[in-house]
Structure formats: C-alpha cells, structure tokens
Amino acid sequence: MRVAVIGGGPGGLYFAALAKQLSPHWDVTVWERNAPDDTFGFGVVFSDETLDGIAQADPEIYAAMSAEFARWSDIDITYRSRTLTSGGHGFAALGRRRLLRILQERCAALAVDVRYRTQSPPASELAASYDLVVACDGVRSATRAAYADTFGPDLDERTGRYMWLGTDKVFEAFTFLVEERDFGTLQVHAYPYDDTRSTFIVEMDEAAWRRAGFAQFADRDHPPGTSDLDSIARCEELLADHLDGHRLLPNNSKWLRFTTVRNRTWRHENVVLLGDAAHTAHFSIGSGTKLAMEDALALAACLHEHPDVPGALAAYEDERRPVVESTQRAAQASLEWFENIGRYVDQEPPQFAFNLLTRSRRVTYDSLRVRDEEFTTTVNSSAPVPPMLTPFPLGGLLLRNRVVVPPTALGTAKDGIPGDFDLVHLSTQALGGSGLVLAGRTAVSAEGRTTPGCPGLYTDEQEAAWRRITDFVHGQSDTCLGVQLTHAGRRAAAGDAPPIAASAVAWDERSPVPREATAADMDLVVRDFVRAARRADRAGFDVLELQYGHGQLLSGFLSPLTNLRTDEYGGTLAGRLRFPLEVLRAVREVWPAGKALLVRISAADWAEGGISEADAVAVARALADAGADGIDVSTGEVVAHERPRYGRSYQTPYADLIRNATGVPTIAVGAISTYDDVNSIILAGRADLCGVGRAQLHDPLWTLHAAAAQGYRGPAAPWAPGWQAGSGRPPAARTDRVPPRLELLRQPAAPVHQRWLPRLAATAPAN
C-alpha cells in the first residue's frame, strides 16, 4: 500500500503515524511545504473525549502530549467589570509548535517519509501513482478545488473579523472578555497553553471593527508570514486593563473572516479530504486540530478494518460525517451568537454569562448545574424553582409556567365541528401541567380549511362544541386554553372554486393555481376573522392566536416569495404587511383586553429571496404595535422548495432574535423536547415561553413528569386530585435496591474549580 499525504500539519502527521503503526509495511509519504520548525498559531485545546482516543490509539504520542498539558476546569466571563466563574468543565491545551514536534518525532521513529520544505505534486499526479491520497491541505485546499465537481464544496464566509494572537500573560482559565466601547462590542477568547503563554483571539463584528479604525490598518499590504502590527498595537491599547502590562505576540497575525467549509462528499476515487480541507468549525466551540486528529484516527482505523480503499473511504465518511455535522451545528450556533453579541449586552452579568455558556446548545442548564451548582444558583434567581416553572404574564393573563402545548392539527372534525377526540386531547394536555394549551388550525370560514377534517369557528354548532370543551377543561384545571385561527389561502382543501391567495402562485406543481385576492375578498376575510374571534371569546377561550405563518393566507402576503402583487398590498415590506395588519387591528378591537392575543409567524422561509432576519424583526415589531401581546416564532412551510436546517431547537434562534431585538414576548418552538432545553432557553433569555409539541404528544403529562424529575412539587405543576397517586415514579425491579459499599477508601470528589498555575510559578522558591 502506497499512501501520499498532502500537508504535514497535526492531522496529516497523526494519520501518517497511525497508518504506519497499524501497517508497518506500508509506504507512507508526507509532503509539507514548510520547515519542521515553522508553525502558525498558538495553543490547541483538546476535549477529554479526544484525549481518550489518542491515549488508546498511540500511548507514546499521548504520553508526550500529556506531560506538557496546561490543564484547568474553570471558565471566566468578564463583562461589565465583573468576572463570573463556572467550574467543572475540564480543558487540556498544548502549544501547536510542541504538538507538531511530538508528531514529527513519532513519524520519524516509525520511518514515515516526511518531506519538509517540499511542495507536493498535484493530487491528480499522486492519485495515478499512489493507492491513496490523503489531502490535509487546509481551508484553501488545492485538492478540494481540483475536484470541486465531485466534492461539491460550500464555503460560507462570515462578515465578522477576528485575529489570532498570543500573549505572555498566562491566564488561569478559559477566559471570555467582553468590552462595550463607543464603537461597539469587542470580545476576546483567551486560554493558557503552557507555562509562559496564552492564546488570545480578538473578535468583533464588521461595523464595530470599522468604527474602531482597524480597516485603515487591514487595507495595507501584509505579505504572507508578516503581521498587522498597527492593529496589534491598537488591540494592546484597547485591552490594556486585561493584559496587566503584558504584550500581545504576533505570528502571521492579520484580521480574518471565518469560513465554514462543508462538502457534499469527502472522497473522489482514491483521494480523500481530512481536517480543514473537508470541514471547519468555528474556533469558539473547539479546535480544528482536534477535529483533524479525530479524522486521522477514524481514517487509519477504517483503512485497517476494510479490505479495499473504496470501502474504507466510504466507511470513514459514514463514521465521521455525523460527528462533524453535529459539531458544525453547535459551532454555527456559537458563531452566530458571537456575531450578534450586541443583542445581549443589556442583560445583567449572571444571565449574560449563562447565555454565553449555553450558546451552542451543547452545554445546558442541567449540565452546568451538575458541574457547578453554585454558578447556576447565582444565575437562577428563582432557585430552587426551575426556570420553566416560573410564572409569566401574557396580555391580561398570568401563565403558571413557561410551557406551551403548541397548536396541533388533529384532523378529526366533522363539518368543522370538534368532537370527542378534540375534547380528550385538549383536556389531557391541560391536565398535563402546561401553562398554556393551544387548539390548532381552526378555520375562520369553510373556504379557509386546510383539510376537510379541520375544525372551524364560523357556525353556531362549532361555537357550541368548543364551549363544551372549554367548560370541561376550565372545570378541571386552571390551565389557560387558546385557539389558533387561520385561513389556509392557497393551502386550502380542494373545493369547487380555486382558493384565494396573495398572488396566483401555486404551492407546488400538483396544487391548483389560486386566484389573487381582490379587495372584496380581503374585506370578507377581515369580517371572517372578526366573527371567529367573537365566537372564540364566547366559546370560553383565554388566548387567541392568529396564524400568519406556514404558507397560510396571511403568511402568503408577508413573504416576498408568495406576494408578487403590484398594488398597495405588495412590493415593499410595508405593503406586504398592510393586509395582515388590517386583520390584526380588526381582531384586536373585538378581543377582550383581559385575554391574550398572539400571532404566529414564519420568521424564515428557508429559501433564497425569502423573509430576511431584518424583515422578521420588522414584522414582529409591527404586529406588536398593532396589538399583539406576543409572537409565536416558527419558520418555514411557506414554499415547497424550502431547505430547512433541522436540528435540536433549530428555530429557537429566531425567537431569540425577535425577543432581544424588539422586547416583544416570544414563544420558541421546533424540536424542543427536554425540560433541560426549556430551562436553558428561558434562563438565557432566548424566549419567554417554549412550545413543546411532539414530546407532549408522546407524553401528555410531560410537564408534570418534568417537574417531578426536577424534584418540584408546587402550584406551577399541579396534579389533578384523581391523579395524585401517580405523581411519583412507581417502583420497578431493583429500583429499591441499596448498593453495598465496595471500596475501602472513597476517592475524594474532583474539585469544581481548577485553575492553571504554571509549573514555573508553582515551583519557584518563596522570597
């Protein structure tokens, strides 16, 4: 087996060492254009999980690395002249130069042919003469570019600016410095990596960067290998209070924009991408070196486990891609949090610190509580009551907790009349402990139904049926009950006549082409919504929600993808808002002030040319000004060709955006399924309420069970009297077993707080 490796960074060298270790007879050659003692960058951080893999794969490399690790467990957040510390995290860091030396020595010991100061031949030439070509040639990979048609690269360059620096100040913990200046927000990510140095990354958004005067320095010529010394001097000046007389150290340090690298595939025949050539993840969530070394381990293992190169490369990608994509989702959330850090600078330091720590959604309220309970108690002013079980005022109501059962389309109504299944569903959900339960997708007219099974509120019989349900629920529980009113527009159930819509744009090629709504049509729709709102009040609902999302009629007016009108109801955002605001104002006039009025929107269309973030904020602000008490923030279902980025709590960033840009209360929805996520979202200030949908269909008593799991018994999650006996977990096999003591001497608990104290300082004699 002849293997060519392009790039002698940590990923390439580690792969070469592991491959040679597993198969000593292989011919492994590494091309590295730099000298062995050249290196760019400062410290590299590793997780315990990655280190466990390195220890198992090559104990010699691990032993050399661990002998020189800087280790600590604390994270310090300095904000508004106050430092908050969260412990129990666990970090290990090493200088990049030292890491390369360890890997170089290991490759030499294993007789890997490493050709320093040598530019590799093109990948196509290597592929013709080697059995395998491993391209570790970085973010600007020439190999990836050469086979772009196969790899299908997606390079997402962000607008924020950052610069990698070092400092001779040795920080004791992973440190975030957040400074509010007249030009905007400036943040620093800093961590130690040996006895004398720390990594120091300065970051800010483009507008702040320009206002701070850095553009004039960056525009100058800085050849490869040189640094932007004027910018570095300016950073020293701005951050002098945090440097305590220490210096910032350059190493090819210039202002950069982060590029997230994704590829459709990582392999082309016998050529495979590894590390930054295949994928990148923002530095605020972890190390690219860490990911590259994990890639190297998996690739070496797959080559050893499979009989041929194609099978091994397919197995490598199948194994690594889910891990990388999960990391990239977390990194994207973290990247966007720092890009938009200005949203959160009005928060008090404890909440700001918690928000920062949970920004990627990987760290949560529960995991922080396990690591450092004192920190979470400091943040959660309602402790010991979990954040999700605190009350919230909505309009003229007081919800007993922050959990919402979002509207669910049951499709069981007959002629729009809700029946026994609706009664059972809503009453069970109301008794399940949530603060608010919403009945779903209720049409304001027969023509406005999405399906024939949709309920309505346009006849006396429907109103009476709903009254039967609300009377029963209110007789059993103090849960607030709401109803979502909608007109389906172009998504209406097939009828004799074409449906109306903002414009004559069909949902998809199989759907009928709607007709553009006339002024008379719109007047009728306003009257239908007003009539349905009056019926909802008489039917006993506490909350009214208007559906302005998901491609329904009013959503169609808001999106530029579905509103192609040229009259006063189209064109600009103000024009597209005109009709939805007319409906809202008319409903607000008849809906009682003592009840709550919500509007659900699609804050993103997940399609090019759709609603922008700025549009979503403007829409929410306009709806609040017109009388909405809160915004239920969903996304998508506006066009059939959407491409959502699904994932855990994937829509929460839009609720966060609207809440913190406008101050309007928001409901976060979308793949929120654990009480830990609800607690994290509420405590961080990303939303005021959380819609938990599928999880409460799986377990209608989800809120009660979540409260019990957190040891809460109180008015925020009351059990119905007849269900009290089930409020505790029933005994099961071996749950009552008490384990014996089987260790002679108990190990002391690991300290919550561990600081990095350099060995030179720790061993220095006292004066």
Disulfide bonds with the S-S distance in Angstrom:
none
